[in-house]
Amino acid sequence: MSKADASFPKSRRILKRPDFQRIMKTGLLRRGDRLVCYIVEKPGEDTRIGFLVSRKFGNAVARNRIKRLLREAFRNLKGEIPEGMEIIALPTKKPEYTLDGFTQDMRKLLCPPPGGVKMSAQGAPCPYSSGQARGPAPT
């Protein structure tokens, strides 16, 4: 992978509070072992991602390490994650965070399986692949 392919430009990031609030209010909630993701479809646009790591995860050094691992996991899966999605990723409270763990969870939550229909964790087709309107995420 060249340096240009591994970049994470601002155009691929969600940075503004109103965007975070909109995605968390209207997005589809998907839960994994290490991550919770809110997903909104935006057909015809680049996939963008934002990360929320609260103070309960430790001091600034610990939070920034988690965000670095999440960014790297997203970069590693850049070619596998479908275009046209806005994603907010929140880590769950676990004793240890690793790049492999975050990469596995992102792949499970965001990437379609090889050769077909996106499936949810329960084995049903993923709602975000059908293009149907969704209600607000559960609170």
Summary of the structure (lengths in Angstrom):
residues: 139
radius of gyration: 14.5
end to end distance: 39.7
largest distance: 42.4
contacts: 364
relative contact order: 0.21
helix: 35%
strand: 18%
